[in-house]
Amino acid sequence: MSVTGKSCPSATRKSLEDALDRFESEDDVFQRVFFEGGTIIAQLSDGSTECSSPDDVTDFLWSHSSELILSPSATPIPEGPYLIKGASLHQGWRLYEDELFAFVSAVVPEDGPDEFRAYSGVHPVVAVPSRLYFPKDKSKPLNGLRITVKDNFHLAGANETSAYAKDLISQGAVAPPEKSIDYFPPFNTRGDGYQGPSGSSMGAAASVSGYEWVDVSLGTDTTGSIRMPAASYGLWRVRTTPGSFSLEAVMPSVPPFDTLGILARTPAQIGRIYSAAGKSLEGQTQKPTRILYPTDFFPMQNGPQQAMQEEFLTALESSLGIEHTKINLAETWAMSGPAERVTPLKDFLRKSGYWPNFYDGFHAHDDLNEGYPKKVGKKVYTSPFMTTRWQRGIDTTKEQRDQGRQECDVVSKWLFSEHLTPDTIMLIPAGRPAANYRDMIPEPGRGAPPDTAFSPMYLATVLGVPHLIVPIGQNPFQSRVSGNIEYAPIVGSLVGARGTDLMLPSTVVGALTHARWPTTVLVGRNTFHLGDNKRNSAIHDSKESQEKTKL
C-alpha cells in the first residue's frame, strides 16, 4: 500500500493507523489484507529516503509482519492498495458480481489514452479501481467518479469513444462498464425484486439503484428511455435540453428527439456532471415565478400517488412563495392558440411524434441496412419488436415526417411564447403507483406507440425541453412474490423551457430541503427509510443530511 506524508518525523504509528482507518472509510477496494504481511511505501514530500523509525512504529509493523519503505515523492504513486509482481507494481481492483444483470459487458482501461478493453465471462463481474487513486483535483472535477455508460455510447477499444464520454474521462471519471441497452431486462432492486425495469436505459437504473459502488449513469432519452426507468427504480434523473451535450459517436435512435440523460441517487452527483461541462448548479440563482398544473393530466388515478403529488406541489409553493396555476392545455389551445387551433390539440398532435419517431428511427440505420448485406451476404436480423418498429418507419414517408416536425414546432412556439416561459415550471405525471411484475405476459397491443404526442411522457420529447424526475415517496403494495408488504417508488416530475436544465434540480432541492424531505435515495429494496406519513418516507432535518443536499 502507498501513503503520503510531509517528512520523516510524520511517519509515526499514529499516522500509519490514521491512514489505514482513512483508507477503510473512503474506499471499498482497500482491505487490511493489503497491510498484513505487506509493504508500506511512505512517500515524503521533503524527499527523505532514510531515517530511523520510532520503536512503536517498528513494533507495529512487526506485529503485522509488514515493512516500511521510504520513497521520495518526486514521481508520486497515488495512495491506495497495490500488488507487487517481480519488479512491477500493479493497481488493486475489486471485482463486483453483477447480480442484477445490469451490464452487457464491463470494460477496463488499456495503456493508450482514452482506450478500453471489453471483457466478459460466464460469471458476470465488474472490476472497479480504488477510489484512493483519484484524489481531489480542480483540473479533474470528476476524479474517481464511477459512471456506467449505456452501450450506445462508443468507447475506444470496443469502438470509437463518444465525444461526451471522452470529455468526462479527461476530467477524471472512471468508466468501469458498458450498460445494457438491449431488451434483456435486468432485475429491479425495489420492492420484492421482481418489478419491471421499464425503458431501454433500464441497465443504467439497475446499476445506480442496486450498487453502492456505482455513482452515476449516463444514458440517452428519446421518448422516455431514461425517464421511465428512473421512475421505476426511484432515482433522480434529468432529460437534458437537446443539444446541450454532445451526442457525437453515440448510436442514434431518433436524432431529432435524442438527448443525454443522467441518473443518480442524489442531485449532488448530477450537479458534478453539469459542473464538469461548465454548467454549475451552485451558481444557479434563477427561480421560477410560476408553477403550472395541467388538469389535462391531473389528478392521477391512484389516490395515494396523487396525494404525494399534491404534497410535492405544496413543498414547491412553500419554498418559492407562490401558488400554482391550474391550466387545461387543450382548452387553452382551443380558445387562444394559433390558427391551427381549429383542430383539437390531441388530434393535432396525433401523428406529430409518431411520424418522426419511426421514420428517423428507421432511416438512422440506413448505412447498416445497406452495407451489412453487401458485407456478409444476408440482411440484418431484428427482433420481433424491432421488426415491427422498423416496418412503421418504412411505411412512413419523409413528407409525413416533415409534417410531424412542423406540427411539433407549431405547438412549441405557442407554449413557449405564452405559457412555458423561462420563469415557469410545469408538473407532469410520471411513474406507476404500485406493483408492475416483470413476469406478466403483456396484454395484446401493449407497447404500441401512444395514440397522440399529447401525453405526459411524449410532451417533453416533442417540445425538446428538459424533464426532471425526482423521487418523493413510496407506495405500499401486497406482493404476490414475497408475500410481504413492499414499497414501490413514487416520483414527482417537472418540465421547463429549453435551457432551464439547471433551474429544475436547483428549485426542487430547495423545496425538498425546506420541507425536510430526503434528497438522497437508498440502494436496494426501499427508495427511502420508512416514515409514518403520506409519503411513507422518513423526514430528514439533521445538519448532516442538509449538507448532502448541496449542489
Secondary structure as GFF3:
##gff-version 3
##sequence-region A 1 551
A	DSSP	beta_strand	2	5	.	.	.	ID=ss1
A	DSSP	three_ten_helix	8	10	.	.	.	ID=ss2
A	DSSP	alpha_helix	13	26	.	.	.	ID=ss3
A	DSSP	three_ten_helix	32	34	.	.	.	ID=ss4
A	DSSP	beta_strand	39	44	.	.	.	ID=ss5
A	DSSP	alpha_helix	55	63	.	.	.	ID=ss6
A	DSSP	beta_strand	67	72	.	.	.	ID=ss7
A	DSSP	beta_strand	82	85	.	.	.	ID=ss8
A	DSSP	beta_strand	88	91	.	.	.	ID=ss9
A	DSSP	beta_strand	93	97	.	.	.	ID=ss10
A	DSSP	beta_strand	103	109	.	.	.	ID=ss11
A	DSSP	beta_strand	116	119	.	.	.	ID=ss12
A	DSSP	beta_strand	125	129	.	.	.	ID=ss13
A	DSSP	three_ten_helix	131	133	.	.	.	ID=ss14
A	DSSP	beta_strand	147	150	.	.	.	ID=ss15
A	DSSP	alpha_helix	163	170	.	.	.	ID=ss16
A	DSSP	beta_strand	177	179	.	.	.	ID=ss17
A	DSSP	alpha_helix	202	210	.	.	.	ID=ss18
A	DSSP	beta_strand	216	221	.	.	.	ID=ss19
A	DSSP	alpha_helix	227	233	.	.	.	ID=ss20
A	DSSP	beta_strand	236	239	.	.	.	ID=ss21
A	DSSP	beta_strand	259	264	.	.	.	ID=ss22
A	DSSP	alpha_helix	267	276	.	.	.	ID=ss23
A	DSSP	beta_strand	290	294	.	.	.	ID=ss24
A	DSSP	alpha_helix	303	320	.	.	.	ID=ss25
A	DSSP	beta_strand	325	327	.	.	.	ID=ss26
A	DSSP	alpha_helix	329	336	.	.	.	ID=ss27
A	DSSP	three_ten_helix	339	342	.	.	.	ID=ss28
A	DSSP	alpha_helix	345	348	.	.	.	ID=ss29
A	DSSP	alpha_helix	354	363	.	.	.	ID=ss30
A	DSSP	alpha_helix	366	376	.	.	.	ID=ss31
A	DSSP	alpha_helix	384	395	.	.	.	ID=ss32
A	DSSP	alpha_helix	398	418	.	.	.	ID=ss33
A	DSSP	beta_strand	424	427	.	.	.	ID=ss34
A	DSSP	alpha_helix	456	463	.	.	.	ID=ss35
A	DSSP	beta_strand	467	478	.	.	.	ID=ss36
A	DSSP	beta_strand	485	496	.	.	.	ID=ss37
A	DSSP	alpha_helix	503	515	.	.	.	ID=ss38
A	DSSP	alpha_helix	543	548	.	.	.	ID=ss39
###
